[in-house]
């Protein structure tokens, strides 16, 4: 396993430990957010944009994770499709991301902050 990643221990007993890299939590959050209707894509920094243009998919794009005391704080940056309600889509993203992280990892999600980076006008 790569030791340079931040990991969180989600289970430890006589049979061993289960650790999850924070990047895995970010990928779970990103995939959950993109499943919400009205989310056009995840927003990212310039490095993420270049990587995606080169054909390499960064599944944690637009997601920042902070894990402390088995509680997760998630920052989600996304692009919304034109015509959708920003408050409604954002609330659905928060619910979907929280559910996905808690179900898949057993970690408790404390906060999910959503930032709308742009509006996708679609193809004309």
N, C-alpha and C positions, 0 to 999 in steps of 0.2 A: 504494500500500500504506500501511496505517496505521503510522506510525513510532513510536507510543507503546507498541507491543507489544514484548515481549522475543522475540527470534528467535535461532535457532541456525543456523549455516551447515552444511548437511549435505553439500554438494558444491560444489566450485569448480574449474573447469578453463577451457580456452580458449573453450568455448562459453558460459560464464557461470556464475552462482551459483544454487544452490537453497537457500533459507532456509525454515525452518518456525517458525511462531509457537509459543510454549510452550502457548498455549491449544489449538492443534491437537493437540499431544501429549496434553493433558489430555482432550480429546474422544475421542481414540483409546482412552485408558485407561478412560474412563467407559463407552464402548460395549462394550468387551471385558469389563469387569467385570459388566455387566448381562446378558451372554449366559450367565453361569455359573448352572446350576441351583441354587436355594437362595438366590440374591440376590433379595430382594424389590424393593429400590430403592436408589438412592444417597442417602446422607444429606447434608444441606447445612446451611448456616447459615440464619438467619431470613430474610435477603434472598433467598436461593435459594428458600426455601419460599414466600415471597410471590410471587415471579416465576412459579413453577410454578402457583400457584393462579390467577394472572391468565391462564393459558393459554399463556404463553411458555415454551418448553422450553429449559432451560439444560443443554446436553449435557456440560458439564464440572463439573456439580454433584458435590460430594463428593470432588473430586480436587485435589490440590496437586502441582505439578511444580517440581522444582529441577534445572536443567541446568548442569553445570560440566564443562569439558574433555571434551565429547562423551559424558558419562555422565549418566544420568537417575536421579533419586531421586523416587519416586512415593509419595504418601500417599493412601490410598483410605479413605473413610469410607462404610460401607454399612449397610443394614438387611437383616437375614437373615430368611428365612421360618421360622416355627416348625416344629420337627421335624427340621431339618437340622443336621448336625454342623458346628459352628463351625470346628474345625481343618481339616476336609476342604474345606469351601467356601472358606475363606481361602486354602488352598494352591492350589486350582484357580484362584481369582482371581489370585493372584500369577503362576502359570504363563501364564494367558491374557493378562494385561496385558503381561507381559514379551514374549511372543511377538508380540503385535500391534504394540507400539511398535517392536521391533527389526526386524520384517518390513517395516513401512510406512515407517519413517524411516531405518533403518540406524544409528540411535543405539544405544549400549550401555546397558542398564538395570543399574544398580548395586544398587539396593535397592527393594523394594516393601513398604511398611508398610501393613497392613490394620487398620482400627479398626472394630469392630462397634458402631454407634451405638444400635441398638435391634433388637428382635425383632418381626416383623410377625405378629400373631396371625391375620390373614386375616378373611374375612367369616364371621359366625355366622348 
